[in-house]
Amino acid sequence: MAEGPLIPIRQTAAGVVFSVRVIPRASHPGIAGVQGEALKVRIAAPPVEGKANEACIGLLADLLGIKKGQVAIIAGHASRTKTVAVAGIGAKDVAALLPREDDRDQ
């Protein structure tokens, strides 16, 4: 079995780009695993007026230990599947958030 991240994480000059699948109105915010080629995140905010996007950015910034300004949604603003750019970190920092292959349930 191949080692490495369970989702594609593209290294850029500024940081990394990867996909997230947002589950709004969750009772327990946090990382919920992997869905397809995206990191699945649960957030408490509803998907209205940009609140889910703001909550997604805040959650990722908290988990990565960086400022919210370093996280940007670059595609999928109105979709549950979003493309996120994170400045100032490497792919291994994002990969640390992911469940290990042997932890994967579904």
RAGI-V138903 format. One record per pair of residues at least 24 apart in sequence whose ideal C-beta (glycine too) atoms are under 8 Angstrom apart, sorted by the first residue. I is the first residue (numbers start at 1). J is the second residue. D is the distance in whole Angstrom. If there is no record, write none. Layout:
BEGIN
i/j/d
I/J/D
I/J/D
END
This chain:
BEGIN
i/j/d
1/101/7
3/101/8
4/95/8
5/91/7
5/94/7
5/95/4
5/98/6
6/34/5
6/98/5
6/99/7
6/101/7
6/104/7
7/34/6
7/37/5
7/38/6
7/39/6
7/98/7
8/37/6
9/91/4
9/94/5
9/95/6
10/91/8
11/90/7
11/91/5
12/85/7
14/85/7
14/87/5
14/88/7
15/70/7
15/85/7
15/86/5
15/87/4
15/88/5
15/89/5
15/90/8
16/85/7
16/86/5
16/89/6
16/90/7
16/91/5
16/93/8
16/94/6
17/74/7
17/83/6
17/84/7
17/85/5
17/86/8
18/83/8
18/84/6
18/86/8
18/94/6
19/81/6
19/82/7
19/83/6
19/84/7
20/56/7
20/60/7
20/81/7
20/82/5
20/84/5
21/80/6
21/81/5
21/82/8
22/47/8
22/52/6
22/56/5
22/80/5
22/81/8
22/82/6
23/80/7
24/52/5
24/55/8
24/80/8
29/55/7
29/59/6
30/59/7
30/63/8
31/63/7
31/97/6
31/98/8
31/99/8
33/99/6
33/104/7
33/105/7
33/106/7
34/98/7
34/99/7
34/104/7
38/81/6
39/94/8
39/97/7
39/98/7
47/80/8
50/77/8
53/77/6
53/82/8
56/82/7
56/84/8
60/84/7
60/86/7
63/97/6
64/89/6
64/93/6
64/94/7
64/97/7
END
